[in-house]
């Protein structure tokens, strides 16, 4: 099966040796997104909630570039440097998704690239 890279200027450019996403058949694997503004490539200001929203916006842009949408996400993984912001993740996630919600894992970690407090990756089927 051929794998096809996905790219959009509406999400941050890859800052390493990876693609924003890769399609393999009907499945698209979205790389982890941190809260970078795609135009400045800097972490957005405004605290954890602003960062969470930016991550969802970045995932949305990549999903759309792949021909899908947030509704096509079947698996979401959330990485947080503080599990104390998990209630904010839940509240903001409800703004981006309708039921049935994707399967999800949330993982507390020590550190993320560029000092981000949140990163998410996803799998979509479209």
N, CA and C atoms as an extended XYZ file, in Angstrom:
378
Properties=species:S:1:pos:R:3:atomname:S:1:resname:S:1:resid:I:1 pbc="F F F"
N         0.853       -1.173        0.000 N   UNK     1
C         0.000        0.000        0.000 CA  UNK     1
C         0.897        1.233        0.000 C   UNK     1
N         0.590        2.147       -0.876 N   UNK     2
C         1.362        3.392       -0.945 CA  UNK     2
C         0.993        4.288        0.225 C   UNK     2
N         1.977        5.001        0.711 N   UNK     3
C         1.687        6.004        1.738 CA  UNK     3
C         1.936        7.373        1.135 C   UNK     3
N         0.980        8.256        1.368 N   UNK     4
C         1.012        9.583        0.776 CA  UNK     4
C         1.132       10.638        1.860 C   UNK     4
N         2.129       11.514        1.771 N   UNK     5
C         2.256       12.576        2.772 CA  UNK     5
C         1.184       13.643        2.564 C   UNK     5
N         0.758       14.233        3.656 N   UNK     6
C        -0.234       15.314        3.653 CA  UNK     6
C         0.468       16.572        4.148 C   UNK     6
N         0.206       17.698        3.484 N   UNK     7
C         0.803       18.971        3.909 CA  UNK     7
C        -0.198       20.097        3.699 C   UNK     7
N        -0.209       21.034        4.636 N   UNK     8
C        -0.990       22.261        4.501 CA  UNK     8
C        -0.232       23.408        5.151 C   UNK     8
N        -0.351       24.580        4.554 N   UNK     9
C         0.229       25.786        5.145 CA  UNK     9
C        -0.647       26.335        6.271 C   UNK     9
N        -1.834       25.758        6.469 N   UNK    10
C        -2.754       26.209        7.510 CA  UNK    10
C        -2.432       25.603        8.875 C   UNK    10
N        -1.425       24.747        8.905 N   UNK    11
C        -0.934       24.159       10.161 CA  UNK    11
C         0.576       24.374       10.192 C   UNK    11
N         1.176       24.299       11.373 N   UNK    12
C         2.622       24.503       11.456 CA  UNK    12
C         3.395       23.525       10.581 C   UNK    12
N         4.440       24.020        9.969 N   UNK    13
C         5.320       23.164        9.180 CA  UNK    13
C         6.011       22.171       10.114 C   UNK    13
N         6.342       21.020        9.581 N   UNK    14
C         7.076       20.028       10.362 CA  UNK    14
C         8.410       20.619       10.790 C   UNK    14
N         8.781       20.406       12.054 N   UNK    15
C        10.045       20.948       12.563 CA  UNK    15
C        11.051       19.825       12.785 C   UNK    15
N        10.931       18.802       11.988 N   UNK    16
C        11.826       17.663       12.091 CA  UNK    16
C        11.623       16.747       10.915 C   UNK    16
N        12.063       15.532       11.061 N   UNK    17
C        11.980       14.557        9.979 CA  UNK    17
C        10.674       13.779       10.057 C   UNK    17
N         9.580       14.457        9.768 N   UNK    18
C         8.263       13.830        9.768 CA  UNK    18
C         7.331       14.615        8.861 C   UNK    18
N         6.205       14.019        8.513 N   UNK    19
C         5.156       14.671        7.730 CA  UNK    19
C         4.065       15.141        8.673 C   UNK    19
N         3.306       16.159        8.264 N   UNK    20
C         2.170       16.593        9.075 CA  UNK    20
C         1.183       15.443        9.245 C   UNK    20
N         1.047       14.642        8.198 N   UNK    21
C         0.196       13.453        8.242 CA  UNK    21
C         0.603       12.541        7.099 C   UNK    21
N         0.200       11.286        7.217 N   UNK    22
C         0.456       10.312        6.162 CA  UNK    22
C        -0.817        9.502        5.961 C   UNK    22
N        -1.241        9.404        4.690 N   UNK    23
C        -2.409        8.596        4.336 CA  UNK    23
C        -1.938        7.219        3.905 C   UNK    23
N        -2.613        6.200        4.423 N   UNK    24
C        -2.403        4.819        3.999 CA  UNK    24
C        -3.792        4.232        3.760 C   UNK    24
N        -4.234        4.224        2.507 N   UNK    25
C        -5.592        3.804        2.196 CA  UNK    25
C        -6.592        4.822        2.719 C   UNK    25
N        -7.577        4.347        3.466 N   UNK    26
C        -8.601        5.239        4.040 CA  UNK    26
C        -8.210        5.789        5.402 C   UNK    26
N        -7.037        5.423        5.895 N   UNK    27
C        -6.594        5.840        7.222 CA  UNK    27
C        -5.533        6.925        7.076 C   UNK    27
N        -5.681        7.982        7.875 N   UNK    28
C        -4.707        9.073        7.883 CA  UNK    28
C        -4.179        9.220        9.310 C   UNK    28
N        -2.868        9.182        9.433 N   UNK    29
C        -2.200        9.319       10.722 CA  UNK    29
C        -1.684       10.747       10.830 C   UNK    29
N        -2.255       11.510       11.756 N   UNK    30
C        -1.854       12.903       11.955 CA  UNK    30
C        -0.746       12.961       12.993 C   UNK    30
N         0.358       13.594       12.626 N   UNK    31
C         1.462       13.756       13.570 CA  UNK    31
C         1.043       14.647       14.727 C   UNK    31
N         1.798       14.540       15.808 N   UNK    32
C         1.524       15.369       16.968 CA  UNK    32
C         1.589       16.847       16.624 C   UNK    32
N         0.613       17.585       17.140 N   UNK    33
C         0.568       19.034       16.967 CA  UNK    33
C         0.737       19.690       18.326 C   UNK    33
N         1.630       20.646       18.379 N   UNK    34
C         1.752       21.490       19.564 CA  UNK    34
C         1.124       22.838       19.213 C   UNK    34
N         0.929       23.729       20.175 N   UNK    35
C         0.185       24.959       19.914 CA  UNK    35
C         0.982       26.060       19.203 C   UNK    35
N         1.554       25.690       18.050 N   UNK    36
C         2.269       26.681       17.250 CA  UNK    36
C         1.297       27.404       16.342 C   UNK    36
N         1.454       28.723       16.269 N   UNK    37
C         0.738       29.506       15.274 CA  UNK    37
C         1.416       29.209       13.939 C   UNK    37
N         0.678       28.765       12.925 N   UNK    38
C         1.319       28.374       11.679 CA  UNK    38
C         2.013       29.518       10.941 C   UNK    38
N         1.636       30.764       11.217 N   UNK    39
C         2.277       31.878       10.517 CA  UNK    39
C         3.567       32.320       11.198 C   UNK    39
N         3.610       32.245       12.519 N   UNK    40
C         4.806       32.695       13.239 CA  UNK    40
C         5.698       31.553       13.691 C   UNK    40
N         5.134       30.340       13.742 N   UNK    41
C         5.827       29.154       14.262 CA  UNK    41
C         6.254       29.342       15.716 C   UNK    41
N         5.493       30.156       16.449 N   UNK    42
C         5.703       30.380       17.874 CA  UNK    42
C         4.503       29.838       18.640 C   UNK    42
N         4.738       29.438       19.894 N   UNK    43
C         3.651       29.003       20.776 CA  UNK    43
C         2.697       30.178       20.983 C   UNK    43
N         1.399       29.914       20.862 N   UNK    44
C         0.417       30.973       21.080 CA  UNK    44
C         0.444       31.430       22.534 C   UNK    44
N         0.107       32.679       22.760 N   UNK    45
C         0.027       33.195       24.126 CA  UNK    45
C        -1.408       33.043       24.617 C   UNK    45
N        -1.597       33.182       25.921 N   UNK    46
C        -2.941       33.122       26.476 CA  UNK    46
C        -3.178       31.966       27.421 C   UNK    46
N        -2.148       31.177       27.686 N   UNK    47
C        -2.284       30.111       28.662 CA  UNK    47
C        -2.771       28.799       28.075 C   UNK    47
N        -3.089       27.869       28.970 N   UNK    48
C        -3.414       26.497       28.585 CA  UNK    48
C        -4.615       26.419       27.651 C   UNK    48
N        -5.666       27.181       27.920 N   UNK    49
C        -6.858       27.093       27.070 CA  UNK    49
C        -6.562       27.557       25.659 C   UNK    49
N        -5.789       28.626       25.500 N   UNK    50
C        -5.407       29.098       24.162 CA  UNK    50
C        -4.552       28.052       23.454 C   UNK    50
N        -3.673       27.399       24.202 N   UNK    51
C        -2.830       26.366       23.613 CA  UNK    51
C        -3.670       25.170       23.157 C   UNK    51
N        -4.615       24.756       23.972 N   UNK    52
C        -5.475       23.615       23.625 CA  UNK    52
C        -6.257       23.927       22.353 C   UNK    52
N        -6.842       25.124       22.275 N   UNK    53
C        -7.602       25.516       21.080 CA  UNK    53
C        -6.709       25.523       19.834 C   UNK    53
N        -5.492       26.029       19.968 N   UNK    54
C        -4.591       26.069       18.812 CA  UNK    54
C        -4.246       24.670       18.337 C   UNK    54
N        -4.029       23.765       19.273 N   UNK    55
C        -3.745       22.379       18.887 CA  UNK    55
C        -4.924       21.794       18.111 C   UNK    55
N        -6.141       21.991       18.604 N   UNK    56
C        -7.312       21.493       17.877 CA  UNK    56
C        -7.428       22.156       16.503 C   UNK    56
N        -7.152       23.457       16.419 N   UNK    57
C        -7.196       24.141       15.126 CA  UNK    57
C        -6.156       23.566       14.164 C   UNK    57
N        -4.964       23.258       14.677 N   UNK    58
C        -3.923       22.673       13.838 CA  UNK    58
C        -4.325       21.288       13.355 C   UNK    58
N        -4.874       20.472       14.249 N   UNK    59
C        -5.342       19.137       13.840 CA  UNK    59
C        -6.444       19.254       12.791 C   UNK    59
N        -7.344       20.195       12.992 N   UNK    60
C        -8.441       20.406       12.048 CA  UNK    60
C        -7.893       20.754       10.667 C   UNK    60
N        -6.906       21.636       10.603 N   UNK    61
C        -6.324       22.044        9.321 CA  UNK    61
C        -5.694       20.859        8.598 C   UNK    61
N        -4.990       20.015        9.330 N   UNK    62
C        -4.348       18.850        8.713 CA  UNK    62
C        -5.405       17.832        8.281 C   UNK    62
N        -6.413       17.610        9.112 N   UNK    63
C        -7.489       16.685        8.743 CA  UNK    63
C        -8.175       17.148        7.460 C   UNK    63
N        -8.438       18.444        7.356 N   UNK    64
C        -9.078       18.988        6.158 CA  UNK    64
C        -8.169       18.857        4.938 C   UNK    64
N        -6.870       19.048        5.117 N   UNK    65
C        -5.930       18.881        4.002 CA  UNK    65
C        -5.915       17.443        3.500 C   UNK    65
N        -6.259       16.509        4.385 N   UNK    66
C        -6.312       15.098        4.019 CA  UNK    66
C        -7.665       14.717        3.413 C   UNK    66
N        -8.575       15.683        3.325 N   UNK    67
C        -9.899       15.409        2.785 CA  UNK    67
C       -10.902       14.975        3.830 C   UNK    67
N       -10.563       15.153        5.095 N   UNK    68
C       -11.448       14.760        6.185 CA  UNK    68
C       -11.861       15.946        7.032 C   UNK    68
N       -12.289       15.624        8.233 N   UNK    69
C       -12.717       16.650        9.185 CA  UNK    69
C       -12.491       16.119       10.596 C   UNK    69
N       -12.770       16.952       11.563 N   UNK    70
C       -12.651       16.523       12.953 CA  UNK    70
C       -13.607       15.364       13.241 C   UNK    70
N       -14.724       15.323       12.549 N   UNK    71
C       -15.702       14.239       12.750 CA  UNK    71
C       -15.147       12.886       12.316 C   UNK    71
N       -14.090       12.893       11.498 N   UNK    72
C       -13.497       11.652       11.019 CA  UNK    72
C       -12.428       11.102       11.954 C   UNK    72
N       -12.104       11.842       13.019 N   UNK    73
C       -11.098       11.360       13.970 CA  UNK    73
C       -11.680       10.195       14.759 C   UNK    73
N       -10.975        9.062       14.704 N   UNK    74
C       -11.423        7.888       15.448 CA  UNK    74
C       -10.586        7.655       16.706 C   UNK    74
N        -9.386        8.213       16.742 N   UNK    75
C        -8.497        8.046       17.902 CA  UNK    75
C        -7.727        9.334       18.113 C   UNK    75
N        -7.731        9.821       19.333 N   UNK    76
C        -7.032       11.043       19.715 CA  UNK    76
C        -6.159       10.734       20.919 C   UNK    76
N        -4.911       11.162       20.855 N   UNK    77
C        -4.024       11.020       22.006 CA  UNK    77
C        -3.614       12.417       22.453 C   UNK    77
N        -3.759       12.679       23.756 N   UNK    78
C        -3.468       13.977       24.348 CA  UNK    78
C        -2.290       13.817       25.300 C   UNK    78
N        -1.285       14.645       25.122 N   UNK    79
C        -0.109       14.656       25.998 CA  UNK    79
C        -0.111       15.990       26.738 C   UNK    79
N        -0.047       15.938       28.071 N   UNK    80
C        -0.119       17.145       28.895 CA  UNK    80
C         1.043       17.186       29.877 C   UNK    80
N         1.632       18.367       30.035 N   UNK    81
C         2.680       18.517       31.044 CA  UNK    81
C         2.075       18.740       32.423 C   UNK    81
N         0.767       19.020       32.476 N   UNK    82
C         0.058       19.118       33.751 CA  UNK    82
C        -1.337       18.539       33.572 C   UNK    82
N        -1.614       17.444       34.264 N   UNK    83
C        -2.942       16.855       34.166 CA  UNK    83
C        -3.999       17.747       34.813 C   UNK    83
N        -3.566       18.804       35.483 N   UNK    84
C        -4.495       19.762       36.068 CA  UNK    84
C        -5.316       20.510       35.029 C   UNK    84
N        -4.853       20.556       33.777 N   UNK    85
C        -5.617       21.237       32.718 CA  UNK    85
C        -6.546       20.279       31.976 C   UNK    85
N        -6.605       19.028       32.424 N   UNK    86
C        -7.453       18.049       31.744 CA  UNK    86
C        -8.918       18.474       31.685 C   UNK    86
N        -9.484       19.096       32.737 N   UNK    87
C       -10.865       19.580       32.607 CA  UNK    87
C       -11.035       20.588       31.462 C   UNK    87
N       -10.031       21.405       31.211 N   UNK    88
C       -10.098       22.336       30.082 CA  UNK    88
C       -10.070       21.591       28.753 C   UNK    88
N        -9.274       20.531       28.674 N   UNK    89
C        -9.250       19.712       27.461 CA  UNK    89
C       -10.648       19.171       27.192 C   UNK    89
N       -11.291       18.629       28.217 N   UNK    90
C       -12.642       18.079       28.047 CA  UNK    90
C       -13.630       19.145       27.593 C   UNK    90
N       -13.591       20.309       28.216 N   UNK    91
C       -14.537       21.374       27.876 CA  UNK    91
C       -14.325       21.868       26.448 C   UNK    91
N       -13.087       22.088       26.077 N   UNK    92
C       -12.797       22.598       24.732 CA  UNK    92
C       -13.033       21.514       23.690 C   UNK    92
N       -12.728       20.281       24.020 N   UNK    93
C       -12.964       19.175       23.093 CA  UNK    93
C       -14.439       19.104       22.717 C   UNK    93
N       -15.320       19.385       23.660 N   UNK    94
C       -16.761       19.355       23.394 CA  UNK    94
C       -17.175       20.421       22.378 C   UNK    94
N       -16.350       21.456       22.191 N   UNK    95
C       -16.632       22.478       21.183 CA  UNK    95
C       -16.228       22.022       19.784 C   UNK    95
N       -15.303       21.092       19.696 N   UNK    96
C       -14.770       20.641       18.411 CA  UNK    96
C       -15.358       19.314       17.935 C   UNK    96
N       -15.965       18.544       18.839 N   UNK    97
C       -16.470       17.220       18.496 CA  UNK    97
C       -17.918       17.061       18.932 C   UNK    97
N       -18.642       16.242       18.170 N   UNK    98
C       -19.979       15.799       18.543 CA  UNK    98
C       -19.908       14.310       18.818 C   UNK    98
N       -20.902       13.782       19.500 N   UNK    99
C       -20.959       12.344       19.732 CA  UNK    99
C       -21.215       11.626       18.418 C   UNK    99
N       -20.702       10.466       18.190 N   UNK   100
C       -19.838        9.744       19.114 CA  UNK   100
C       -18.428       10.329       19.100 C   UNK   100
N       -17.903       10.556       20.293 N   UNK   101
C       -16.560       11.120       20.423 CA  UNK   101
C       -15.525       10.081       20.015 C   UNK   101
N       -14.333       10.548       19.597 N   UNK   102
C       -13.284        9.574       19.260 CA  UNK   102
C       -12.792        8.842       20.509 C   UNK   102
N       -12.206        7.680       20.283 N   UNK   103
C       -11.483        7.029       21.371 CA  UNK   103
C       -10.339        7.960       21.756 C   UNK   103
N        -9.921        7.917       23.027 N   UNK   104
C        -8.920        8.892       23.462 CA  UNK   104
C        -8.060        8.325       24.571 C   UNK   104
N        -6.823        8.784       24.578 N   UNK   105
C        -5.922        8.528       25.699 CA  UNK   105
C        -5.350        9.874       26.112 C   UNK   105
N        -5.146       10.053       27.414 N   UNK   106
C        -4.507       11.267       27.938 CA  UNK   106
C        -3.314       10.830       28.768 C   UNK   106
N        -2.179       11.430       28.478 N   UNK   107
C        -0.934       11.008       29.100 CA  UNK   107
C        -0.226       12.218       29.703 C   UNK   107
N         0.126       12.121       30.971 N   UNK   108
C         0.923       13.161       31.623 CA  UNK   108
C         2.394       12.918       31.341 C   UNK   108
N         3.074       13.949       30.879 N   UNK   109
C         4.496       13.825       30.549 CA  UNK   109
C         5.274       14.990       31.142 C   UNK   109
N         6.575       14.860       31.190 N   UNK   110
C         7.416       15.871       31.827 CA  UNK   110
C         7.640       17.097       30.960 C   UNK   110
N         7.774       16.905       29.651 N   UNK   111
C         8.191       18.026       28.811 CA  UNK   111
C         7.744       17.796       27.369 C   UNK   111
N         7.486       18.917       26.655 N   UNK   112
C         7.127       18.874       25.245 CA  UNK   112
C         8.024       19.829       24.454 C   UNK   112
N         8.109       19.662       23.141 N   UNK   113
C         8.934       20.556       22.338 CA  UNK   113
C         8.535       22.028       22.504 C   UNK   113
N         9.513       22.893       22.452 N   UNK   114
C         9.339       24.344       22.493 CA  UNK   114
C         8.629       24.841       23.757 C   UNK   114
N         8.598       24.024       24.802 N   UNK   115
C         7.965       24.444       26.049 CA  UNK   115
C         6.454       24.391       26.032 C   UNK   115
N         5.880       23.713       25.064 N   UNK   116
C         4.418       23.596       24.996 CA  UNK   116
C         3.896       22.842       26.215 C   UNK   116
N         2.622       23.078       26.539 N   UNK   117
C         1.993       22.362       27.652 CA  UNK   117
C         1.074       21.250       27.170 C   UNK   117
N         0.783       21.226       25.851 N   UNK   118
C        -0.123       20.225       25.296 CA  UNK   118
C         0.335       19.841       23.891 C   UNK   118
N         0.169       18.572       23.579 N   UNK   119
C         0.375       18.058       22.226 CA  UNK   119
C        -0.688       16.994       21.991 C   UNK   119
N        -1.157       16.900       20.763 N   UNK   120
C        -2.130       15.866       20.407 CA  UNK   120
C        -1.795       15.297       19.050 C   UNK   120
N        -2.027       13.992       18.902 N   UNK   121
C        -1.979       13.366       17.590 CA  UNK   121
C        -3.291       12.628       17.390 C   UNK   121
N        -3.560       12.237       16.143 N   UNK   122
C        -4.867       11.635       15.859 CA  UNK   122
C        -4.774       10.668       14.696 C   UNK   122
N        -5.787        9.832       14.609 N   UNK   123
C        -5.985        8.948       13.472 CA  UNK   123
C        -7.374        9.226       12.928 C   UNK   123
N        -7.446        9.456       11.611 N   UNK   124
C        -8.753        9.670       10.986 CA  UNK   124
C        -8.976        8.589        9.932 C   UNK   124
N       -10.243        8.333        9.676 N   UNK   125
C       -10.631        7.428        8.612 CA  UNK   125
C       -11.560        8.214        7.691 C   UNK   125
N       -11.127        8.375        6.440 N   UNK   126
C       -11.943        9.127        5.474 CA  UNK   126
C       -11.643        8.688        4.055 C   UNK   126
